Amino acid sequence: MEQIAIVTGGTGGIGLATAQALGQAGVKVYTLSRKPGGDSTFAHLCADVSDEGQVRRAVEEVLSREGKIDLLVNCAGFGISGAVEFTGSADAHRQMEVNLFGTDNLCRAILPVMRRQGKGRIVNVSSMAAPLPIPFQAWYSVSKAAINAYTGALINEVRPYGVSLCAVMPGDIRTGFTAARKKSDAGDDAYGGRIARSVARMERDEKHGMDPAAAGRAIARIALKRRVKPLYAIGGEYKLFALLAKLLPCGAVSRILGRMYAGK
């Protein structure tokens, strides 16, 4: 039978690329984002993932049309940058509200459906910033590390009901995410210009990063596996980084990240 999927953040970047790859694999995809648009191949629903009511209405609409939901891919998210000392609590909270609690809103809306079905797959898009937290992008790194922990805990809560989960950790990807980042250079004088240098280094890496279509294909392949591991890095380089993050002493990893991104 045709599988039914919801892909959040599905009108651009990794979300759109994942939706396209799933569609090419024969999955019927519903994209979800705050704004209309995206690929007209897919049915699209407007919903802000941080609004629980909007999310539940969108899930109910898909269920009313299709009678089931087999797959959820949580791609929606954004990034902020700046020094922790100078980041306002409202910005930090918004980062967590979208990236972490937006993921949670979708999972909580869809889990009752999947439990009743006795099957389902949820893929949460995290980041290599989870195991390798980036200086001056602390709250983004925290939000993605939280997604990994959330996914790991939820795996064992829902395993008996035929529902499986995993988190996927992309690295640098060439998408509109870079331009959409909410940047703050507040306090850069006090930090010796290191904030601006660090973010410029990250943006340069992103602009030369993986093709989003390749990332989307990788996420789709993982989403459609018969069985999944809890965590995946995508791309050979990032698989190596993830392995090194496990094997090297924490202090060594921290010093390497400091040399790369602390804006010396």
Phi, psi and omega per residue, in radians:
M1 nan 2.601 3.121
E2 -1.086 2.315 3.090
Q3 -1.462 2.566 3.131
I4 -1.981 2.237 -3.089
A5 -2.233 2.597 2.917
I6 -1.995 2.270 3.080
V7 -2.110 2.028 3.110
T8 -1.473 2.728 -3.034
G9 1.092 0.543 -2.936
G10 -1.512 0.179 -3.135
T11 -1.808 0.055 3.125
G12 -2.941 2.914 3.026
G13 1.013 -2.454 -3.095
I14 -1.103 -0.645 -3.118
G15 -1.068 -0.839 3.127
L16 -1.121 -0.761 3.140
A17 -1.081 -0.665 3.105
T18 -1.178 -0.756 3.104
A19 -1.033 -0.750 -3.135
Q20 -1.128 -0.732 3.135
A21 -1.155 -0.701 3.092
L22 -1.134 -0.730 3.112
G23 -1.051 -0.720 3.119
Q24 -1.153 -0.420 3.106
A25 -1.505 0.056 3.078
G26 1.649 0.172 3.123
V27 -1.524 2.434 3.014
K28 -1.487 2.070 -2.973
V29 -1.938 2.353 2.917
Y30 -1.896 2.124 3.062
T31 -1.614 2.617 -3.106
L32 -2.383 2.255 3.035
S33 -2.792 3.043 -3.106
R34 -1.220 -0.492 -3.020
K35 -2.045 2.682 3.034
P36 -1.236 2.865 3.087
G37 2.220 -2.740 -3.130
G38 1.513 -2.772 -3.088
D39 -1.454 2.113 -3.100
S40 -1.195 -0.122 3.062
T41 -1.085 -0.508 -3.016
F42 -1.846 2.596 2.939
A43 -1.203 2.388 -3.078
H44 -2.158 2.414 3.088
L45 -2.152 2.349 3.106
C46 -1.549 2.170 3.064
A47 -2.838 2.430 3.027
D48 -1.507 2.087 -3.052
V49 -1.090 -0.374 -3.140
S50 -1.447 -0.066 3.117
D51 -1.817 1.848 -3.048
E52 -1.036 -0.694 -3.135
G53 -1.115 -0.792 3.113
Q54 -1.078 -0.709 -3.140
V55 -1.092 -0.832 -3.106
R56 -1.118 -0.651 3.102
R57 -1.151 -0.668 3.118
A58 -1.142 -0.771 3.126
V59 -1.105 -0.736 3.114
E60 -1.090 -0.624 3.121
E61 -1.149 -0.779 3.100
V62 -1.083 -0.756 -3.123
L63 -1.114 -0.680 -3.141
S64 -1.160 -0.565 3.141
R65 -1.392 -0.664 -2.953
E66 -1.938 -0.396 -3.134
G67 1.391 -0.036 3.132
K68 -2.864 2.841 2.996
I69 -2.438 2.043 -3.073
D70 -1.611 -0.504 -2.936
L71 -2.542 2.361 3.009
L72 -2.176 2.228 3.026
V73 -2.089 1.979 -3.120
N74 -1.587 1.723 3.130
C75 -1.871 -0.275 -3.022
A76 -1.100 2.392 3.098
G77 3.017 2.975 3.071
F78 -2.646 3.057 -3.107
G79 -2.247 2.595 2.949
I80 -2.106 2.752 3.078
S81 -2.430 2.729 -3.126
G82 2.535 2.967 3.117
A83 -1.294 2.418 3.123
V84 -0.948 -0.752 -3.096
E85 -1.005 -0.532 -3.042
F86 -1.934 0.175 3.100
T87 -1.585 2.139 3.139
G88 -1.201 2.642 -3.102
S89 -1.092 -0.572 -3.139
A90 -1.097 -0.721 3.114
D91 -1.178 -0.738 3.117
A92 -1.099 -0.757 -3.138
H93 -1.137 -0.689 3.121
R94 -1.110 -0.685 3.088
Q95 -1.015 -0.794 3.131
M96 -1.241 -0.639 -3.103
E97 -1.063 -0.740 -3.131
V98 -1.391 -0.957 -2.982
N99 -1.229 -0.797 -3.101
L100 -1.603 -0.986 -3.035
F101 -1.297 -0.411 2.983
G102 -1.124 -0.755 3.045
T103 -1.046 -0.772 3.136
D104 -1.111 -0.703 3.122
N105 -1.016 -0.768 3.133
L106 -1.173 -0.769 -3.118
C107 -1.066 -0.794 -3.105
R108 -1.180 -0.529 3.104
A109 -1.277 -0.561 -3.024
I110 -1.679 -0.454 -3.092
L111 -1.009 -0.721 3.099
P112 -1.042 -0.636 3.106
V113 -1.119 -0.838 -3.085
M114 -1.194 -0.629 3.091
R115 -1.095 -0.766 3.122
R116 -1.103 -0.648 3.116
Q117 -1.218 -0.486 -3.036
G118 1.394 0.295 3.120
K119 -2.910 2.767 3.092
G120 2.813 2.784 3.138
R121 -2.366 2.303 3.065
I122 -2.123 2.249 3.082
V123 -2.060 2.075 3.114
N124 -1.804 2.147 -3.124
V125 -1.474 2.031 3.136
S126 -1.801 -2.374 -3.119
S127 -2.935 2.711 2.995
M128 -1.129 -0.250 3.055
A129 -1.213 -0.188 3.084
A130 -1.247 -0.982 3.095
P131 -1.375 -0.306 -3.101
L132 -2.199 1.321 -3.039
P133 -1.095 2.341 -2.956
I134 -1.712 2.205 3.066
P135 -1.008 2.435 -3.134
F136 1.188 0.160 2.907
Q137 -2.360 0.773 -3.024
A138 -1.090 -0.814 -3.049
W139 -1.220 -0.581 3.026
Y140 -1.102 -0.792 3.130
S141 -1.076 -0.731 3.113
V142 -1.078 -0.762 -3.113
S143 -1.080 -0.643 -3.105
K144 -1.389 -0.624 3.033
A145 -1.099 -0.649 3.106
A146 -1.132 -0.646 3.085
I147 -1.086 -0.711 3.105
N148 -1.072 -0.796 -3.134
A149 -1.163 -0.754 3.106
Y150 -1.005 -0.827 -3.127
T151 -1.101 -0.776 -3.129
G152 -1.058 -0.689 3.120
A153 -1.230 -0.731 -3.061
L154 -1.198 -0.521 3.115
I155 -0.875 -0.839 -3.056
N156 -1.428 -0.316 3.054
E157 -1.237 -0.656 -2.996
V158 -1.903 -0.015 -3.137
R159 -0.929 -0.741 -3.091
P160 -1.125 -0.210 -3.052
Y161 -1.827 0.218 3.099
G162 1.400 0.205 -3.140
V163 -1.784 2.256 -3.136
S164 -2.107 2.624 -3.114
L165 -2.366 2.774 2.933
C166 -2.722 2.831 3.017
A167 -2.018 2.412 -3.132
V168 -1.988 2.315 -3.039
M169 -1.987 1.598 3.012
P170 -1.244 2.804 2.980
G171 -1.780 -2.357 -3.141
D172 -1.292 2.212 -3.123
I173 -2.236 2.442 3.119
R174 -1.430 1.604 3.141
T175 -2.456 3.123 3.063
G176 -1.244 -0.083 3.103
F177 -0.965 -0.681 -3.091
T178 -1.067 -0.871 -3.118
A179 -1.193 -0.500 -3.088
A180 -1.437 -0.186 -3.122
R181 -0.998 2.367 3.081
K182 -1.534 1.830 -3.034
K183 -1.742 2.462 3.025
S184 -2.315 2.225 3.055
D185 -1.810 0.335 3.098
A186 -0.973 2.301 3.128
G187 1.436 0.132 -3.080
D188 -1.151 -0.519 3.065
D189 -1.110 -0.799 3.140
A190 -1.107 -0.526 -3.112
Y191 -1.688 0.259 3.023
G192 1.150 0.526 3.134
G193 1.344 0.108 -3.057
R194 -1.241 -0.493 3.136
I195 -1.108 -0.912 -3.108
A196 -1.079 -0.725 -3.122
R197 -1.151 -0.698 -3.133
S198 -1.123 -0.827 -3.108
V199 -1.173 -0.642 3.105
A200 -1.092 -0.686 3.103
R201 -1.102 -0.779 -3.137
M202 -1.108 -0.767 -3.110
E203 -1.157 -0.610 3.072
R204 -1.107 -0.756 3.106
D205 -1.089 -0.734 -3.136
E206 -1.114 -0.728 -3.107
K207 -1.163 -0.357 3.086
H208 -1.904 0.348 -3.048
G209 -1.478 -2.899 -3.094
M210 -1.127 2.516 3.019
D211 -1.081 2.261 -3.128
P212 -1.037 -0.523 3.110
A213 -1.103 -0.674 3.109
A214 -1.165 -0.707 3.100
A215 -1.117 -0.740 3.125
G216 -1.087 -0.717 3.108
R217 -1.114 -0.700 3.138
A218 -1.137 -0.768 3.138
I219 -1.123 -0.722 3.125
A220 -1.098 -0.725 3.116
R221 -1.061 -0.761 3.124
I222 -1.125 -0.766 -3.105
A223 -1.042 -0.542 -3.055
L224 -1.730 0.098 3.070
K225 -1.111 2.662 3.080
R226 -1.176 -0.737 3.084
R227 -2.292 2.588 -3.138
V228 -2.218 2.655 2.969
K229 -1.465 2.870 3.132
P230 -1.128 -0.628 -3.036
L231 -2.329 2.459 3.051
Y232 -2.339 2.357 2.839
A233 -1.727 2.537 3.139
I234 -2.008 2.368 -3.064
G235 1.693 2.336 -3.071
G236 -0.969 -0.745 -3.129
E237 -1.071 -0.737 -3.074
Y238 -1.349 -0.499 3.007
K239 -1.087 -0.692 3.088
L240 -1.127 -0.777 3.127
F241 -1.048 -0.736 3.140
A242 -1.108 -0.687 3.111
L243 -1.145 -0.770 3.134
L244 -1.106 -0.627 3.111
A245 -1.077 -0.513 3.102
K246 -1.411 -0.653 -2.965
L247 -1.533 -0.605 -3.070
L248 -1.382 2.642 3.026
P249 -1.029 2.573 -3.112
C250 -0.972 -0.687 -3.123
G251 -1.110 -0.669 3.126
A252 -1.157 -0.752 3.107
V253 -1.067 -0.758 -3.133
S254 -1.085 -0.742 -3.136
R255 -1.146 -0.685 3.115
I256 -1.100 -0.798 3.119
L257 -1.098 -0.645 3.111
G258 -1.102 -0.731 3.122
R259 -1.170 -0.610 -3.089
M260 -1.357 -0.762 -2.901
Y261 -2.197 0.042 -3.122
A262 -1.530 0.119 2.947
G263 1.231 0.591 -3.138
K264 -1.193 nan nan
